[in-house]
Amino acid sequence: MTMHHNKLLEVTETKTNAQKMRADFDSDYSWHEFLAENGHCSFQYFFAADINADSSHPNRLVNVYKWLLLSALYGELRSNEILPFVMIKMSEEELRVANKLVDDWQKAKSQEINDGDISGWSQELRKAFKLS
């Protein structure tokens, strides 16, 4: 087998596994949340959009900012364009709380490394923590 053929098989298997996993979730929101929590920066961006679309979401702007900032940190360029527009709507206290949520999320990921619980992590997150 050629290297190209092996890569194609790997991608196909990954897609099939993702489709099986997606079937375990009852909504796009919960699927996006799962992927966001596992460091998939594009889905962190989508999850921020999901939260922003729900005007009844508790601490909406704080959570939108959290997920946009995380997605920007892990490589989602679209988030850099939107963050300033979210920030201007937030108070200093909301920004403080949101930045603490980002710090807490990153600390929790460090703890997952210690616990050996990184099987669902994205490649972006693995690279950021120098695991791949």
N, C-alpha and C positions, 0 to 999 in steps of 0.2 A: 504494500500500500504506500502511496505517496503521502508526503507530509500534508498536502492540501486535502487529500481524501480523509486523513485522520482528523484534521481540523473540522471538516464538514460533518463528520460523524459526531464529534464532540459538541458542536453547536446544535445539531439535531437532537441529541440526547438532552442537552441543557434545556432546549425549548420544550421538549416533551415533559420533562420533569417540572418545569415551570407551569405548564398547562395543568398537570395533575395537582400541583399545589394550589393554583388559582381556584380550582373547583372546591377547595376546602373553605373558601370565604364567601360570605353571603352578599357582599357589596363591593363596589370599587373602592369605597372609603376604607373598609377594613383591609382590603388587599394592599392599597397604597400605604396605609399605616404600617402594616407588617414589613413591607419592603423599605419604607423610610426608616423604621427602627433598625433595620439591618444594613443601613448605610448606602442604599442605592440612591445616588444623588438625584437622578432624574425623577424618581418617585418621591423623594423629599420635596422637590419642587411641586409635583402634582398634589401631594398631600397638603402642602401649604395652600394651594389653590382650592382644594376641597374644603379646608377650614375657612378660608376667606369667603367662600360662597355661602356659608352657613352663618347668617347674621345672629343666630341664637347661640353660637358656639361660645362657651365660657372663655374669657380672656382671648378672644379671637385674634386681635392684633399681636399679642405677645406670642401666641403659638404660631401664627403665620411667620413672624420675624424669626423665631427659633428655627423652623424648618427651612426657610429661605437661606438663613445664614449658614446652617449646616450644609445645605446643598451647594452653596457657593464655595464653602471651604473644601468640599470634596470634588469640585470640578464642574458643577452645573453653571455655565456662563449666563444663562437667562436670569438666574437669581440676582446676579450683580446689577442687572438693569432695573429690577423691581424693588430691591431693598431700600433705596433712598425714598421711594414713594410711600413705603410702609412706615419708615422711620419718622417722616415728618408728621404723621398722624399720631405718633406715640408720645406719651409723657416721659420725662426722665426716669420716673419710677418704673414704668412699663419696660423701658429699655434695660434698666438694671435687672429686673426680674427675668426678662427674656435672655439676656446674656448669661445669667446664672443657670437658666435651664439648659443652655448650650453647654456650659461647663459641666453641669451635672450629667448630661447625656454622654459627654466624652469620658468622664470619670467612670460611668457605668460600663462603657465599652472597654475601658482598661481592666475593670473587674472581670468582665467576661473572658478576657484573655487569661487572667489568673485562674478562672474557673474552668478553662478549656472549652468554653461554650461559644464557638465562633463559626459553626458549620453553615449558618445562613448568611454570613457576612458577604457583602459585595466586594468585588475586586478593588474598588476605590478605597473602601475602608481598610481592607487588608494592606494596601499599599501605604496608606496614611499611617498605619501603625507598624509599618515595616515588617509585615508578615508574609509578603510575597514578592 
